[in-house]
Amino acid sequence: MFRFVPGEPGSPIYFRGVYSIKRFPRTGIAAGYPAACGLSLLSAPLPTACATTGSAAGAKKPVILVVSFGTSFKESRDAAIGGIERAIAAAYPAYEVRRAFTSQIIINHIKKDGDGEIDNVEAAFKRLIKDGVKELIIQPTHIMNGEEYDELITQAKPFESKFTSVKYGKPLLSSDTDYDELITVLTGVTASYNDGGTAIIFMGHGAGHETNATYARLVGLFKSKGIPNYYIGTIEAEPALDEIIADIAKTDVKKVVLEPLMIVAGDHANNDMAGDEEDSWKSILSARGYSVTPVLKGLGQFPEVQAMFVRHAGEAPVTRGSSIASFGAFAVFLLRF
């Protein structure tokens, strides 16, 4: 099981001081991280000194369970999913942050590779109950309120009665503000490629769920904001790559940058998007005469996206029991600074 506990000063994810406020110049988004304790990814109990805020003396520390689909690509897993978890842990030190994956195939793959054991959702809940946890926030790293999010809620509901407080954080894109923020992030992190002669294409997964309209909404925002040469396609739904190729054929674009519109740069990004097989997006576009540059960086690696998940955890509505700890709410205030 993975959880965040205090680390040593000087470690890459050690935080110290009352508050560290970072403003990301590309987007103007600010994140405030309360940092009473150092934090590192280990498997050990949290000392009482760092567990007092938000819990009664001697009570089990409340938990934020970060739920992701997962990926077997270790580097991306650590940078993207781990990056989100570390940001949440830094923002809410009154809470212990734990990890769960929804893909059992990926969980089994990671265990087989000797990279640790990760709980699925049911196992994570059973462990929480066994450990005596009573206050819980469930924060998914899904992009939209799709089938995976619905399934997560279905899996969690039977366990709610075992806790005094259960709250569900929202996926990345859950409000008009979220959509606007993501457009700002995407244009900011790709600004160096946007030279007027380059098409910037994001690959989404796509879904049969009604929330597949998320992609069309993002495309519409690029257009309404007057941002040319930005495109979004999906692997398993609409818009398809063929539609994008037809659109860019009408322009003077000669170069293409491919990026995943996914939390991690996992199997789809490495193979379906950037692979050398003839049916990858890179190969298809190269065969059409475009100079193609894949960028293997998941959304979860961007601090601005991590800050959005931090905000969602802090704004999680109460399903059962009391509200979030006070300086969790203060962290949300700083995010709006």
C-alpha positions as CSV (number, residue, x, y, z in Angstrom):
1,M,0.0,0.0,0.0
2,F,1.2,3.5,-0.8
3,R,0.7,6.4,1.6
4,F,2.4,9.7,2.3
5,V,4.3,10.3,5.5
6,P,6.9,12.8,6.7
7,G,10.2,12.7,5.0
8,E,13.6,14.4,5.6
9,P,14.5,18.0,4.8
10,G,16.2,18.1,1.5
11,S,14.2,15.3,-0.1
12,P,12.6,16.2,-3.5
13,I,9.1,16.4,-2.0
14,Y,9.9,17.8,1.5
15,F,8.0,21.0,2.4
16,R,8.6,23.2,5.4
17,G,7.2,26.4,6.7
18,V,3.7,27.8,7.3
19,Y,2.7,28.2,3.7
20,S,4.4,28.2,0.3
21,I,2.5,30.0,-2.4
22,K,3.5,29.3,-6.0
23,R,2.1,31.1,-9.0
24,F,2.6,29.5,-12.3
25,P,3.5,32.3,-14.7
26,R,2.3,30.6,-17.9
27,T,-1.3,30.4,-16.6
28,G,-1.7,32.8,-13.7
29,I,-3.0,29.9,-11.6
30,A,-1.8,30.0,-8.0
31,A,-1.4,27.1,-5.6
32,G,-1.0,27.4,-1.8
33,Y,0.5,24.5,0.0
34,P,0.4,24.3,3.8
35,A,3.5,22.5,4.9
36,A,3.7,21.8,8.5
37,C,5.3,18.5,7.9
38,G,7.8,17.0,5.4
39,L,6.3,14.5,3.0
40,S,7.6,11.5,1.1
41,L,6.3,8.4,-0.5
42,L,6.9,5.7,2.1
43,S,5.0,3.0,3.9
44,A,5.1,3.9,7.6
45,P,2.7,5.3,10.3
46,L,2.5,9.1,10.6
47,P,3.8,10.6,13.9
48,T,1.2,12.1,16.2
49,A,2.8,15.6,16.0
50,C,1.8,15.9,12.4
51,A,-1.7,14.4,12.9
52,T,-3.2,16.7,15.5
53,T,-4.9,19.2,13.2
54,G,-8.3,17.9,12.0
55,S,-8.4,15.0,14.4
56,A,-9.1,14.6,18.0
57,A,-6.2,13.7,20.2
58,G,-5.5,10.0,19.7
59,A,-8.0,9.6,16.9
60,K,-7.0,8.0,13.6
61,K,-5.8,10.6,11.0
62,P,-8.5,11.3,8.3
63,V,-7.6,10.1,4.8
64,I,-7.8,11.3,1.3
65,L,-8.0,8.3,-1.0
66,V,-6.7,9.3,-4.4
67,V,-8.3,6.9,-7.0
68,S,-6.7,6.6,-10.5
69,F,-7.1,4.2,-13.4
70,G,-3.4,3.5,-13.1
71,T,-0.6,2.8,-15.5
72,S,2.1,0.2,-15.8
73,F,4.6,2.8,-17.0
74,K,6.5,3.5,-13.9
75,E,8.1,6.9,-14.8
76,S,4.7,8.3,-15.8
77,R,3.0,6.8,-12.8
78,D,5.5,8.4,-10.4
79,A,5.5,11.8,-12.3
80,A,1.7,12.2,-13.0
81,I,-0.3,10.2,-10.5
82,G,2.4,10.6,-7.8
83,G,2.6,14.3,-8.7
84,I,-1.1,14.7,-8.0
85,E,-0.9,12.7,-4.8
86,R,2.1,14.8,-3.5
87,A,0.3,18.1,-4.3
88,I,-2.8,16.9,-2.3
89,A,-0.6,15.7,0.5
90,A,1.2,19.0,0.7
91,A,-2.0,21.0,0.6
92,Y,-3.8,19.0,3.3
93,P,-1.2,17.8,5.9
94,A,-4.0,17.0,8.4
95,Y,-4.9,14.1,6.1
96,E,-3.1,10.9,5.2
97,V,-3.1,10.4,1.4
98,R,-3.5,6.9,0.2
99,R,-3.6,5.4,-3.4
100,A,-6.0,3.1,-5.1
101,F,-6.2,2.0,-8.8
102,T,-9.3,0.9,-10.6
103,S,-7.6,-1.3,-13.2
104,Q,-6.9,-4.7,-11.8
105,I,-4.9,-5.6,-14.9
106,I,-2.5,-2.8,-14.1
107,I,-2.4,-3.6,-10.4
108,N,-1.4,-7.2,-11.3
109,H,1.2,-6.0,-13.9
110,I,2.8,-3.7,-11.3
111,K,3.0,-6.5,-8.7
112,K,4.4,-9.0,-11.2
113,D,7.1,-6.4,-12.1
114,G,8.1,-6.1,-8.4
115,D,7.1,-2.5,-8.3
116,G,4.8,-2.8,-5.2
117,E,1.3,-3.8,-4.3
118,I,-1.5,-1.2,-5.0
119,D,-5.0,-1.6,-3.6
120,N,-8.0,-1.7,-5.9
121,V,-11.0,0.3,-4.6
122,E,-12.6,-2.5,-2.6
123,A,-9.3,-3.5,-1.0
124,A,-8.6,0.2,-0.2
125,F,-11.9,0.5,1.6
126,K,-11.4,-2.7,3.6
127,R,-8.0,-1.4,4.7
128,L,-9.4,1.9,5.7
129,I,-12.1,0.2,7.8
130,K,-9.5,-2.2,9.4
131,D,-7.3,0.8,10.2
132,G,-10.2,2.5,12.0
133,V,-10.4,5.5,9.7
134,K,-13.6,7.5,10.2
135,E,-13.2,10.6,8.0
136,L,-12.6,10.1,4.3
137,I,-12.4,12.1,1.1
138,I,-12.3,10.2,-2.1
139,Q,-10.6,12.2,-4.9
140,P,-10.5,10.6,-8.3
141,T,-8.0,11.6,-11.0
142,H,-10.5,11.0,-13.8
143,I,-10.8,13.8,-16.4
144,M,-14.6,13.7,-16.6
145,N,-17.7,12.3,-15.0
146,G,-17.7,9.2,-17.2
147,E,-18.2,5.5,-16.7
148,E,-15.2,5.0,-14.6
149,Y,-16.3,7.8,-12.2
150,D,-19.8,6.3,-12.0
151,E,-18.3,2.9,-11.3
152,L,-16.1,4.3,-8.5
153,I,-19.2,5.8,-6.8
154,T,-21.0,2.5,-7.1
155,Q,-18.1,0.7,-5.5
156,A,-17.8,3.2,-2.7
157,K,-21.5,3.5,-1.7
158,P,-21.8,0.2,0.2
159,F,-19.0,1.3,2.6
160,E,-20.2,4.7,3.5
161,S,-22.0,3.6,6.7
162,K,-18.6,2.5,8.1
163,F,-17.4,6.2,8.3
164,T,-18.6,9.2,10.1
165,S,-17.7,11.5,7.1
166,V,-17.4,10.6,3.5
167,K,-16.9,13.2,0.7
168,Y,-16.4,12.7,-3.0
169,G,-14.1,15.1,-4.9
170,K,-15.0,15.8,-8.5
171,P,-13.1,14.8,-11.6
172,L,-10.8,17.3,-13.4
173,L,-13.5,18.8,-15.7
174,S,-16.6,19.4,-13.6
175,S,-17.5,23.1,-14.0
176,D,-17.2,26.0,-16.5
177,T,-14.2,27.2,-14.5
178,D,-12.5,23.9,-14.8
179,Y,-12.8,23.9,-18.6
180,D,-11.5,27.5,-18.8
181,E,-8.6,26.6,-16.6
182,L,-7.6,23.6,-18.6
183,I,-7.7,25.5,-21.9
184,T,-5.3,28.0,-20.2
185,V,-3.1,25.2,-19.0
186,L,-3.0,23.5,-22.4
187,T,-2.1,26.6,-24.3
188,G,0.4,27.6,-21.7
189,V,2.4,24.4,-21.7
190,T,2.4,24.2,-25.5
191,A,3.1,27.9,-26.2
192,S,6.7,27.2,-27.4
193,Y,5.3,25.0,-30.2
194,N,2.6,27.4,-31.3
195,D,4.5,29.1,-34.1
196,G,1.6,29.5,-36.6
197,G,2.8,26.6,-38.8
198,T,2.3,23.8,-36.3
199,A,-0.8,21.8,-35.4
200,I,-1.0,20.9,-31.8
201,I,-3.1,17.7,-31.5
202,F,-4.2,16.2,-28.2
203,M,-5.1,12.5,-28.0
204,G,-8.0,11.7,-25.7
205,H,-9.3,8.2,-24.9
206,G,-12.9,8.7,-25.9
207,A,-16.0,7.0,-24.4
208,G,-19.4,5.7,-25.3
209,H,-20.7,7.6,-22.2
210,E,-22.5,10.9,-22.8
211,T,-19.6,12.7,-21.3
212,N,-17.6,12.1,-24.6
213,A,-19.0,15.5,-25.5
214,T,-16.3,16.9,-23.2
215,Y,-13.9,16.8,-26.1
216,A,-16.2,18.7,-28.4
217,R,-16.6,21.3,-25.7
218,L,-12.9,21.8,-25.4
219,V,-12.5,22.1,-29.1
220,G,-15.3,24.7,-29.1
221,L,-13.5,26.7,-26.4
222,F,-10.3,26.8,-28.4
223,K,-12.3,28.2,-31.3
224,S,-14.4,30.7,-29.3
225,K,-11.2,32.0,-27.6
226,G,-9.6,32.6,-31.0
227,I,-6.9,29.9,-30.5
228,P,-6.1,28.4,-33.9
229,N,-4.3,25.1,-34.8
230,Y,-5.3,23.3,-31.6
231,Y,-7.1,20.0,-32.1
232,I,-8.5,17.1,-30.0
233,G,-9.0,13.6,-31.2
234,T,-9.9,10.3,-29.5
235,I,-8.9,6.7,-29.9
236,E,-12.2,5.1,-29.3
237,A,-14.9,7.7,-30.1
238,E,-15.3,11.1,-31.8
239,P,-13.6,13.2,-33.0
240,A,-11.5,10.7,-34.9
241,L,-8.0,11.4,-36.2
242,D,-9.3,11.3,-39.8
243,E,-11.5,14.4,-39.0
244,I,-8.4,16.3,-37.7
245,I,-6.4,15.3,-40.8
246,A,-9.1,16.7,-43.0
247,D,-9.1,20.0,-41.0
248,I,-5.4,20.6,-41.0
249,A,-5.2,19.7,-44.8
250,K,-7.1,23.0,-45.3
251,T,-4.3,25.0,-43.6
252,D,-0.6,25.8,-44.2
253,V,0.5,23.5,-41.3
254,K,3.6,21.5,-42.0
255,K,4.5,20.3,-38.5
256,V,2.5,18.5,-35.9
257,V,3.0,18.1,-32.1
258,L,1.2,15.2,-30.5
259,E,0.3,15.3,-26.7
260,P,-1.9,13.0,-24.6
261,L,-5.1,14.5,-23.2
262,M,-4.8,11.9,-20.4
263,I,-3.6,12.0,-16.8
264,V,-0.7,9.7,-17.6
265,A,1.4,9.1,-20.6
266,G,0.9,5.4,-20.5
267,D,0.2,2.7,-23.1
268,H,-2.1,4.7,-25.4
269,A,0.4,7.6,-25.4
270,N,3.5,5.5,-25.9
271,N,2.0,3.1,-28.5
272,D,-1.2,4.4,-30.1
273,M,0.0,8.0,-30.2
274,A,3.8,7.9,-30.4
275,G,4.6,4.3,-31.4
276,D,6.4,3.2,-34.6
277,E,3.6,0.8,-35.7
278,E,2.0,1.9,-39.0
279,D,-1.4,2.5,-37.3
280,S,-0.1,4.9,-34.6
281,W,-1.0,8.6,-35.0
282,K,2.6,9.5,-35.4
283,S,3.0,7.1,-38.3
284,I,-0.2,8.0,-40.0
285,L,0.6,11.7,-39.9
286,S,4.2,11.2,-41.0
287,A,2.9,9.2,-44.0
288,R,0.9,12.3,-44.9
289,G,4.0,14.3,-45.1
290,Y,3.9,16.1,-41.7
291,S,6.9,16.5,-39.5
292,V,5.6,14.9,-36.2
293,T,6.9,15.4,-32.7
294,P,5.3,13.4,-29.9
295,V,5.5,14.7,-26.4
296,L,5.1,12.0,-23.8
297,K,3.8,14.0,-20.8
298,G,0.5,13.3,-19.0
299,L,-1.7,16.0,-17.7
300,G,-1.0,14.9,-14.1
301,Q,2.6,16.1,-14.5
302,F,1.6,19.7,-14.9
303,P,1.6,21.6,-11.5
304,E,-1.4,23.7,-12.7
305,V,-3.5,20.5,-13.2
306,Q,-2.3,19.2,-9.9
307,A,-3.6,22.4,-8.3
308,M,-7.0,21.8,-9.9
309,F,-7.2,18.4,-8.2
310,V,-6.1,20.0,-4.9
311,R,-9.0,22.4,-5.2
312,H,-11.5,19.7,-6.0
313,A,-10.4,17.7,-2.9
314,G,-10.9,20.8,-0.8
315,E,-14.4,21.5,-2.3
316,A,-15.6,17.9,-1.9
317,P,-19.2,18.0,-0.8
318,V,-20.3,16.2,2.3
319,T,-22.1,12.9,1.6
320,R,-22.1,11.7,5.2
321,G,-20.9,13.5,8.3
322,S,-18.9,16.7,9.0
323,S,-17.1,19.1,6.8
324,I,-13.4,19.3,5.8
325,A,-10.8,20.3,8.2
326,S,-10.3,24.1,8.5
327,F,-6.9,24.5,7.0
328,G,-8.0,22.2,4.1
329,A,-10.5,25.0,3.3
330,F,-7.8,27.6,3.8
331,A,-5.7,25.8,1.1
332,V,-8.6,26.1,-1.3
333,F,-8.8,29.8,-0.5
334,L,-5.1,30.2,-1.4
335,L,-5.8,28.4,-4.7
336,R,-8.2,31.2,-5.5
337,F,-5.8,33.9,-4.5
